[in-house]
């Protein structure tokens, strides 16, 4: 029932204008944020249909204590989702009205002369073909198990293992209870897109992580050696942090930061379930972390995955407005500050910058700007040559970056750049470029109030 209550709360927050979908989901405190995000997104997509069903079946008139937002979530899952899985009185209530709701749904289809649920939606609400073809990716958590054991477990549950994929077409053709080993990442299993594993024992015990393939790229490409000291600058909800811990084999040290207390709580829950040790999780704005603090003197690898527009997420609400030019400029300014700050750590050798955005302003433009600020201190690394989708050719070397998209890589939209310290011409933190010094220490998130300083105030420049 916690899932439905959390979804109803997010819907209510959206109606009151308390924030965007992504921020409300991450601030909800619910442990499984992607599951919650997907449920709310789908409920919103079907909202006009659900309102007509509730009205036609007179559900809210019959059940006056049932909040409208909770009614929408329950009826969505009952008629369009996986079926109501909660217990208690709400489950009994919605099932008591099941016959009336199904009859009203049938009448609606007859009136509109359609046969599929999807046909009830307006064209702009329908799921795009690229969204429906993104498979369910499952990262094996090697802190607790191994790929072979997970494969054997699923086989015992009636799934058919088809071996290692050799093409994206094989992933696209998956159906039923069949799965593959990914063709690019060695610890990633691939299931049909509609596979729901949130109640699977392997997931609830932390033996597998439900994580999109593109989201696995940052830690995979950072590739710190066991025993390394690593920073995850913007850690919530924790999937990439747990991936880093698995790569490190729980040896070494991870410093993970997030400014929001609810997101930190969510991250802590995920890391505990995944068996992560050797990670110091702090509720702190990464921009306030002092690179010269002796505790970070051995940090050689940093993962920077800052707040972004989220334009690459295939679970975005249909019809959601694209970010304005002003919003993109504010996000890009924040992203540049975080990336520049990360590059100022004195022992840094390798850094990954990533976003789940499709916009050049948040991706290639940010990387180009920061590299120009740092002169010859850092360079872009050409990595993962077998990856089919590269950065936009907007500056020399941009093809070293990686991009991902539903159409080209069967993943969420993503961007990844790998930067390494140049042995010659590296700038020490004490001799940072002027532009970098100016950017370091400015505000925490785009659009937030400025932080107060002892001598003067500084504002986030949007």
Order of alpha helices (4+ residues) and beta strands (2+ residues): alpha-alpha-alpha-alpha-alpha-alpha-alpha-alpha-alpha-beta-alpha-beta-alpha-beta-beta-alpha-beta-alpha-beta-alpha-beta-alpha-beta-beta-alpha-beta-alpha-beta-beta-alpha-beta-alpha
